[in-house]
Amino acid sequence: MDNPASPLHPFSGLGPDCVLDALDSVGLRGDGRLLALNSYENRVYQVGMEEGAPVVVKFYRPRRWSDAAILEEHAFVEELAEREIPVVPALTIGGATLHSFQDFRFAVFPRRGGRAPELGDPATLEWMGRFIGRIHAVGALRPYVERPALDIASFGREPRDYLLANDFIPPELLAAYTSVVQQALDGVARCYERAGATASLRLHGDCHAGNVLWTGDGPHFVDFDDSRSGPAIQDLWMLLSGERPDMVRQMADILAGYEDFCDFEPRQLYLVEALRTLRLIHYAAWLARRWDDPAFPAAFPWFNTQRYWQDRILELREQIALMDEPPLWPA
């Protein structure tokens, strides 16, 4: 539910006093030190405590996930932690991991430090692959019930339809965008046909370098907020960068560690560029859906300009060509 004082912008009522009062409602006394962390979908703060180490508190965007879907994600992360996989589960306070204060839902997490992983290092990629393999081995044990799947419908067609129905594309670019996004979705469908039937499992869902904290003990995987069901390759392809030969080597390094713990279906490599294409379409619609949140125009001033949509058209044309190339078979 939105804060009744500000129906259009639910987070506008989430000031420092509200953050501290929310923590106080579950018996945690903040000392007044608040640091806003990098998050736009939700609001996330590091809060100093009167006793003990600081904590991280996440306030969930209203109407995005149901309580049941949030709790299902919490349960999955706890399941991983119980198997000593380096993730950061929500703290159980008063027998619950999801709490409410006024009209906000929130969860509290222990603070974990670390730096970004050095993805140019083959040993780091193999290490990452081992832990993602362990995550997937657990993720394959049972399906999600409340959380959706990552598929062409939810990450491609529906976002495309939202952008077109709400007049985000400039009139002079509408025909070009409509044509190229349809060609891109046709290319995605062909990639899925080449891959054939692939296993679906519980994923991290947004496994890029920004959601990994590296310490002397290796990686810690954080922020499972986008966790969904889908093919294993979704948690691997975002670790790739550079030219095609670079990505082939990187995938080989990742799979060298991954397959120590989880079998990989090589035909899923047909989905790498398809999933990248879906992410590009979904990302544009995500920005559009959030444009009434004041944080978004401030953080993404280049969105919804003519240049922005011209770049998206060129980007999708490049993806159409890439999806017709052979997959990234490791040497």
Summary of the structure (lengths in Angstrom):
residues: 331
radius of gyration: 20.6
end to end distance: 51.5
largest distance: 59.7
contacts: 1018
relative contact order: 0.13
helix: 48%
strand: 14%
